[in-house]
Amino acid sequence: MLGGLGKLAAEGLAHRTEKATEGAVHAVEEVVKEVVEHAKEAGEKAIADALKRAQESGDKVVKEVTEKVTHTVTDAVTHAAEGLGRLGQ
């Protein structure tokens, strides 16, 4: 009689342990899922910020080069016009 009761208690303990383990695994899965989602969002934000900075930097370089070329061409045309004016005198 006592042996059957011990076996029943052991089965109950095993069942409770299994359920507790399943609960713990489920909780860990949820935490991992949440951490991965946060990491994904942080990564996407970091990439977007990096692309934005690269675009701004590229825009700045294009503006500077455009201004430099415009200035250089304007100077060249001005000097050429002055040179032609002196030739005409």
N, C-alpha and C positions, 0 to 999 in steps of 0.2 A: 504494500500500500504506500509506504513512504517512498519507495523507489519510483513509483508512477508519479507521485506528487513532485519529486525532484526533477523528473523528466519534463513534466508539464511546466514547472517553473523555469527550467532551462530554455524550453521552447518559447515561453513568453518573453524571457529576457532577450533571446536571439531575435525575436520579432520586433521588440521595441528598439533594439540596437540597429536592426536593419532600417526601420522607419526613421530613426534619428540620423543615421548615415545618409539616407536619401534626402532628408531635409537639409542636412549640411551641404550636400553636393548641390542641391538646387539653389541654396543661398549663395554658395561660391559662384555658381554659374551666373546668377543675376549680377553679382558684384563685378565679375569679369566682363560681362556684357556692358555694364555701365562704364567701366574703366575704358574699354575699347572704344565706346561711343565718344567719350570725352576726349580721348587721344585722337580719334579721327577728326573731331571738330577742331581741336587745337592745331592739328596738322594742316587742315584745310585753311584755317585762318592764317597760319604762318606762311603757307604758300601764296595765299592771296596778298598778304602784306608784302612779301618779297617781290611778287610780280608788280605790285603797285609801285614800290620803290624803284624797281628796275625801269618801269615805264617812265616815271618822273625823271629819273637820271638820264634816260635816253632822250626824253623831250628837252631836257636842259642842254645836253650835248648838241642836239640838232639845232636848237636856238642859237647856241654860241657859235657853231660852225657857220650857220646861215648869216649871222651878223658879221663874222670875220670875212666871209666871202664877199658879202655886200660891200663892206668897207674897203676891201682890197680892190674890187672891181671899180668902185667909185673913185678911189685914188688913182687907179690906172687910167681911167677915162679922163679924169681931171688933168693929170699930167700930160696925157696925149693931146688934149685940147689946148693946154697952155703951150706945148711944144709947137703945135700947128699955128697957134696965134703968133708966136715969135717968128716963125718962118714967114708968115705973111707980112710982117712989118718991114 
